[in-house]
Amino acid sequence: MKLPIIMAPMFLVSTPQMVIEACKRGIIGSFPLLNARTLESCEEWLSEIKENVSSDQTWAVNYIAHKTNKRFEEDLGLIEKYQPPVVIVSLGYPGKVVETVHRYGGLVYADVANVKHARKSAEAGVDGLILVCAGAGGHGGTLHPFAFFHAVKEFWNKTIILSGAISEGEDILSAQTLGADYVYMGTRFIATTESAAFPEYKDMLLTSTTEDILYSNSFSGVYANYLIPSLQRNNIDPALLKHNEKMDLDHMIDAKAWRDIWSAGQGVTMVEKVQTVAEVIEELELEYLQAVERMRSCVPDFISKQ
Ligand SMILES: Cc1cc2nc3c(=O)[nH]c(=O)nc-3n(C[C@H](O)[C@H](O)[C@H](O)COP(=O)(O)O)c2cc1C
């Protein structure tokens, strides 16, 4: 069974092993190129993935398209050399990436958190839009998925990937019912044995609920969802955090900043144990099938009443 899932790229969390395992189980694995801290190690990661993922299986890299990315040109060069089937662009205008990736026949998906950015990315010629809705881990948006989806549908008829607190099999079926082509899941995969998250981070996810998530722009000037217990662990009182409107892109991709203050989406309640990537996917498939059964029993009832 192949569920339409993209395992979302996560800074300091995603690993080549996660990508390989995801692909082996039939979903799309991805990782941020900047997770490999040097160009050389990035080449090694890309080679390892290419060697271990079959050529008909889709995988993806995440490219930070902002000029402040110190590896802006070099990473684009690696994309050209290793030709990942999908490149996910975040934090910048995707124009140059689209040119590079389309030359070798790959696809570009842009990560967007509002309609204005969705329009800009559409105009830049991307192949898919990732709608980062309210409650998403990392730099989550504020829009409700129904509202965001329908607003984008007004001008976009290509691939849509829905993101934000998608945690269980039934959420995937709901997204498909809405009309999404794929779902994008991050938080559900942080506490996997293959992930690079610290053991304390994984443990924190198991005990955290939606009430432990804080949406704040204090750290980088851009709103993101953080785990309150990770702030407390660093002697930061969430009540004393200051509103910060000055966008600091360096901070957004600064490993030191993300190493201690941990992020998760509102779907964290559904993370209950550390599992392998394969086990998470198996569980999602089971939940998805159960949701299909529930639909089967309620839809005929609706139809018979028409
Ligand atoms: C710890 C963490 C790190 C993230 N790092 C990145 C990143 O480097 N690049 C990116 O485009 N998105 C990043 N994201 C966002 C995810 O790709 C995705 O949009 C989000 O996890 C989806 O919401 P969910 O966590 O509720 O499933 C990150 C999310 C988390 C939780």
The ligand as an SDF file (V2000), in Angstrom:
LIG
                    3D

 31 33  0  0  0  0  0  0  0  0999 V2000
   11.9930   20.2600   14.1410 C   0  0  0  0  0  0  0  0  0  0  0  0
   11.4880   20.7790   12.8420 C   0  0  0  0  0  0  0  0  0  0  0  0
   12.3830   21.2860   11.9280 C   0  0  0  0  0  0  0  0  0  0  0  0
   11.9330   21.7660   10.6940 C   0  0  0  0  0  0  0  0  0  0  0  0
   12.8470   22.1940    9.7770 N   0  0  0  0  0  0  0  0  0  0  0  0
   12.4470   22.5540    8.5240 C   0  0  0  0  0  0  0  0  0  0  0  0
   13.3940   22.8920    7.5240 C   0  0  0  0  0  0  0  0  0  0  0  0
   14.6040   22.8490    7.7150 O   0  0  0  0  0  0  0  0  0  0  0  0
   12.9190   23.2490    6.3060 N   0  0  0  0  0  0  0  0  0  0  0  0
   11.5810   23.3040    6.0320 C   0  0  0  0  0  0  0  0  0  0  0  0
   11.2140   23.6300    4.9140 O   0  0  0  0  0  0  0  0  0  0  0  0
   10.6670   22.9810    6.9680 N   0  0  0  0  0  0  0  0  0  0  0  0
   11.0650   22.5950    8.1930 C   0  0  0  0  0  0  0  0  0  0  0  0
   10.1390   22.2160    9.1390 N   0  0  0  0  0  0  0  0  0  0  0  0
    8.7250   22.1880    8.7680 C   0  0  0  0  0  0  0  0  0  0  0  0
    8.3450   20.8270    8.1910 C   0  0  0  0  0  0  0  0  0  0  0  0
    8.9990   20.6120    6.9790 O   0  0  0  0  0  0  0  0  0  0  0  0
    6.8020   20.7200    8.0020 C   0  0  0  0  0  0  0  0  0  0  0  0
    6.3000   21.8530    7.3320 O   0  0  0  0  0  0  0  0  0  0  0  0
    6.0680   20.5650    9.3040 C   0  0  0  0  0  0  0  0  0  0  0  0
    6.7630   19.6990   10.1730 O   0  0  0  0  0  0  0  0  0  0  0  0
    4.6870   20.0040    9.0570 C   0  0  0  0  0  0  0  0  0  0  0  0
    3.8870   20.0910   10.2000 O   0  0  0  0  0  0  0  0  0  0  0  0
    3.7860   18.9360   11.3050 P   0  0  0  0  0  0  0  0  0  0  0  0
    5.0720   18.9840   12.0400 O   0  0  0  0  0  0  0  0  0  0  0  0
    2.6370   19.3900   12.1360 O   0  0  0  0  0  0  0  0  0  0  0  0
    3.5680   17.6410   10.6240 O   0  0  0  0  0  0  0  0  0  0  0  0
   10.5480   21.7580   10.3860 C   0  0  0  0  0  0  0  0  0  0  0  0
    9.6540   21.2300   11.3260 C   0  0  0  0  0  0  0  0  0  0  0  0
   10.1100   20.7440   12.5280 C   0  0  0  0  0  0  0  0  0  0  0  0
    9.1330   20.1620   13.5030 C   0  0  0  0  0  0  0  0  0  0  0  0
  1  2  1  0
  2  3  1  0
  2 30  2  0
  3  4  2  0
  4  5  1  0
  4 28  1  0
  5  6  2  0
  6  7  1  0
  6 13  1  0
  7  8  2  0
  7  9  1  0
  9 10  1  0
 10 11  2  0
 10 12  1  0
 12 13  2  0
 13 14  1  0
 14 15  1  0
 14 28  1  0
 15 16  1  0
 16 17  1  0
 16 18  1  0
 18 19  1  0
 18 20  1  0
 20 21  1  0
 20 22  1  0
 22 23  1  0
 23 24  1  0
 24 25  2  0
 24 26  1  0
 24 27  1  0
 28 29  2  0
 29 30  1  0
 30 31  1  0
M  END
$$$$
